[in-house]
Amino acid sequence: MNTAPLPAPALARLARLSPDPDGLALLRSALHARRLLLLKALLVRVHRHRTSVEPGALGRFERAWELLERVERRHPAVVRDVLDYPTTGAWLAGALAEPAGPAFDRLLGHLDNLAVTAALRGGGPLDLTVETPDGLLSLPGVGRLRVAADRVRIGAGERTVRFHPDGARHAAPAVLTLTGRRHGVLTGRGPGWRAVRPLPRSAACLDDLDPYRVPSGAGGGTVVAADPADTDHAAWSATWRAALDLLGRTDPGRAAEVARGVRAVVPVVPRGPRHLGATLSAAPGAVLTSLPAEGRGMAETLVHELHHSKLATLHELVPLYGPGRDAVHRVGWRSDPRPIAGVLHGAYAHLALADLWRRAVTAEGVPTAWRTAAGQQFDDIHDQVGGALRILLESDELTVTGRQFVRHMRTHHASLGATPLVAG
């Protein structure tokens, strides 16, 4: 972990839930530094133990690394965007944790997908052949190509990309058109191609395609990626738009933060009749969620999960608590006891919800049903967060910075006070 000190004002703003763009920029810089560190750690591991890597997988990894370096020299912003995409973090975490063997070799192959994605988004000529395990080529944040071949040849010019299945001479190629040169957006059509859908009025996309969007064992195995065939893109876009509209009326600053800070919404299978929302610490910026029944459910999920992402990134920048211990604590919003990390994460995310619900009680243009429900929910969660903050401040598991952070959280919690009267 990076133990460089964080400026006190920045720590205070983050603890008090400020949606200040500077705070998000700081966390994005920390995230990128962490991604580079993990990627370098993977490279060092491969080089130190190259004799244990299957030769074909090793050659593929090294060629992909060289391609990524070439693209970075010309288009550093594009490479940064690809490396910082949430699922890249999930892949890196999985690869670094995997012992040597065939599974590790297969994980290394994903660097090909990252390098090709960056090269295509950067534009310019490209002529190479890549492997497509299971007949799939995944372009993170862009889409997925299904081909009836184990390899595909990619030919790209300034504006057009063609994918030719290797050995299938008479098969029609999938053709993509490069648009939006400034941001390297890929759109297109063709046999086997399926695009990741953008979500309106934001930097986010609805990613139901990436192979690492829900890693195996996520949430103790209880979080399962939804089948892309079941994704109702129109319903997701409508619910997302309704959520941003509701946040915009309730807390414009938070609405802007959500639009900037959420990179991917990943559809997952609901847990029984209950709505399910989750975040992966290795993939901040991704919100794993089942489709809420209405906009307010999506708005609450986005705020809740975004603050889990913010805290996970902050903890990587400057540790807030020490290594895991056996101590567990009871909190109001869970039936099972939680380690100190879970108490802190839950307190932070629920404090953000308390802040949102308090604003909803008095904001103009908020639906009456949500205003009433928000007042009731605020009372419950405000008390529960207060109890969790007492647990945190009485614990010896927080670092010095973590204790300062929680004190600032307590200050904001106290400032919320009691539920204001609902406007008549």
Beta strands, then each sheet from edge to edge (+ up, - down):
strand 1: 126-131
strand 2: 136-139
strand 3: 143-146
strand 4: 151-156
strand 5: 160-165
strand 6: 174-179
strand 7: 185-189
strand 8: 193-195
strand 9: 197-198
strand 10: 205-206
strand 11: 264-267
strand 12: 277-278
strand 13: 286-289
sheet 1: 1+ 4- 5+ 6- 7+
sheet 2: 2+ 3- 8+
sheet 3: 9+ 10- 11- 13- 12+
end
